[in-house]
Amino acid sequence: MIPFLDLQRQYAGIADELEEAVLTTLRSCGYILGEPVERFERDFAAYCGTAEAIALSSGTAALHLALLALDIGPGDEVITVPTTFVATVAAILYAGARPVMVDVDPDTLTMDPAAIEAAITPRTKAIMPVHFHGRLADMDGILSVARTHGLRVIEDAAQAHGARRNGTKAGAFGDLGCFSFYPGKNLGAAGEGGAVTTSDPDLAQKIRQLRDWGQTERYVHAMLGYNYRMDAIQGAVLGVKLKRIDAWNAARRNIANAYDSGLSPMLLKAFGPFGEDHACHVYAVFPSDREALRAGLTEDGVSTNIHYPYPVHLQPAYADLGYGPGRFPVAESYARHTLSLPLFPELSPGELSHVITATNRLVDRATHDRPSRKEYA
Ligand SMILES: *Cc1c(COP(=O)(O)O)cnc(C)c1O
């Protein structure tokens, strides 16, 4: 079976260095924050091109604290998208604010800047675009709307470590960038982890306090804080892996471009070519009969996944936001069709060509019509 993701292969390539870094940290008996985390924060900020990075316990914690650092809370609205992992929207609710959704662009599956203005009210405080599947959202368009209306921008960059456009990297476009180091992300810890990037020293300082119980000095709690600190071992692991991220992303792009050129034109595919503005976290195709293709691929030894089967506004837990079916046609159509193919840096050329051959055979055999991109418009 060709796995959807195989972290064993990544581990095998860096085992010696990783084990040494973890053992050194373990033997130091410094388990929370400390030198390995501080070093990773400096390296990650330098990598993203921001003045600061604050290491946290998860990507969800990053989103939550980014909102709190901007004093966003009850009575405020934050504009985001339904095509994302639920954490984006949940974090806005954790902050006590109201998530306001706009549909995504059918070609990029990221926030459509043209849809933002109609969603702005006097209560709007921030825009939170998602670099979905690793593709940078239209940050020029989004930042221009934000500037016009005096709004803050928080990037959900959990899927887009290293994606870059005109020399600016994910996490460096907005006021704050939020990253996840969940093991399956492009840059993954050996457990949970996350970070906020920013070049605003006041926001950085506030996030450092919020992650550690709101302390301004030991046992002086100036504000309601949280236990959102990063473990020292995760800092050590991420320090080892950060050196490889560009090479890993390049390997992901090669695979995505091979899918783009090798897969049948009868199949609607994720939209290439895949350049530096795409971290290629997920490669998706949009068959009209997803279950048939998925079952056929399983039979042919290919694992697949669905990211994500329901847009957030149709999840039961988010129904009381008041958005029903039909409200965001692009997001809904996308969720009905999307199927993710195996994509990780160590996927072998033989496996890649097997996935392409098996997919094309199934698509050619299928009697269904090719869904058109117009269907998402
Ligand atoms: C993974 C992910 C998150 C949440 O990160 P965790 O580290 O799992 O808390 C948030 N947003 C997006 C888009 C993600 O993919």
The ligand as a Tripos MOL2 file, in Angstrom:
@<TRIPOS>MOLECULE
LIG
   15    15     1     0     0
SMALL
NO_CHARGES

@<TRIPOS>ATOM
      1 C1         -3.3060   22.1880   11.5690 C.3       1 LIG1
      2 C2         -4.0320   23.4500   11.3930 C.ar      1 LIG1
      3 C3         -4.3590   24.2700   12.4950 C.ar      1 LIG1
      4 C4         -4.2120   23.8410   13.9320 C.3       1 LIG1
      5 O1         -2.9190   23.5300   14.3410 O.3       1 LIG1
      6 P1         -2.7210   22.5630   15.6040 P.3       1 LIG1
      7 O2         -1.2300   22.6020   15.8050 O.co2     1 LIG1
      8 O3         -3.2130   21.2150   15.2460 O.co2     1 LIG1
      9 O4         -3.4450   23.1600   16.7550 O.co2     1 LIG1
     10 C5         -4.9520   25.5000   12.2400 C.ar      1 LIG1
     11 N1         -5.2450   25.8890   10.9920 N.ar      1 LIG1
     12 C6         -4.9570   25.1300    9.9250 C.ar      1 LIG1
     13 C7         -5.3000   25.6290    8.5520 C.3       1 LIG1
     14 C8         -4.3660   23.8730   10.0880 C.ar      1 LIG1
     15 O5         -4.1260   23.1060    9.0210 O.3       1 LIG1
@<TRIPOS>BOND
     1     1     2 1
     2     2     3 ar
     3     2    14 ar
     4     3     4 1
     5     3    10 ar
     6     4     5 1
     7     5     6 1
     8     6     7 2
     9     6     8 1
    10     6     9 1
    11    10    11 ar
    12    11    12 ar
    13    12    13 1
    14    12    14 ar
    15    14    15 1
@<TRIPOS>SUBSTRUCTURE
     1 LIG1         1 GROUP 0 **** ****
